[in-house]
């Protein structure tokens, strides 16, 4: 293998590593976004349940 071929192969390897790294980072960002959406949905559910429970206690207090 000539020096030129070795250099080309080395450059291709570096480009492949950079591409793989960018692909991995994009996948991690997508997963982070999915988890953030899931967390926000759970937060809304929690607030809804808390409001529902508080509403039930308000009704009980009014009845008593």
C-alpha positions in Angstrom: 0.0 0.0 0.0 1.4 3.4 -0.9 1.6 6.3 1.4 -1.2 8.0 -0.5 -3.5 5.0 -0.2 -2.7 4.7 3.5 -3.5 8.4 4.0 -6.8 8.1 2.1 -7.7 5.0 4.2 -6.8 6.9 7.4 -9.0 9.9 6.3 -11.9 7.6 5.5 -11.6 6.0 8.9 -11.6 9.4 10.6 -14.7 10.5 8.6 -16.4 7.2 9.5 -15.7 7.8 13.2 -17.0 11.4 13.0 -20.1 10.2 11.3 -20.7 7.4 13.8 -20.2 9.9 16.7 -22.7 12.4 15.2 -25.2 9.6 14.6 -24.8 8.5 18.2 -25.2 12.0 19.5 -28.4 12.5 17.4 -29.8 9.2 18.8 -29.0 10.3 22.4 -30.7 13.7 21.8 -33.8 12.0 20.4 -34.0 9.7 23.4 -33.5 12.7 25.7 -36.4 14.5 23.9 -38.6 11.4 24.2 -37.9 11.1 27.9 -38.5 14.8 28.4 -42.0 14.5 26.8 -42.7 11.4 28.9 -41.7 13.3 32.0 -43.9 16.3 31.1 -46.9 13.9 30.5 -46.3 12.3 33.9 -46.1 15.8 35.5 -49.5 16.7 34.0 -51.0 13.4 35.2 -49.7 14.1 38.7 -51.1 17.6 38.7 -54.4 16.3 37.4 -54.6 13.6 40.1 -53.6 16.1 42.8 -56.3 18.5 41.6 -58.8 15.7 41.5 -57.9 14.6 45.1 -58.1 18.2 46.3 -61.5 18.6 44.7 -62.8 15.4 46.4 -61.6 16.7 49.8 -63.3 20.1 49.1 -66.5 18.2 48.4 -66.2 16.2 51.6 -65.6 19.3 53.7 -68.6 21.0 52.1 -70.8 18.0 52.9 -69.6 17.8 56.5 
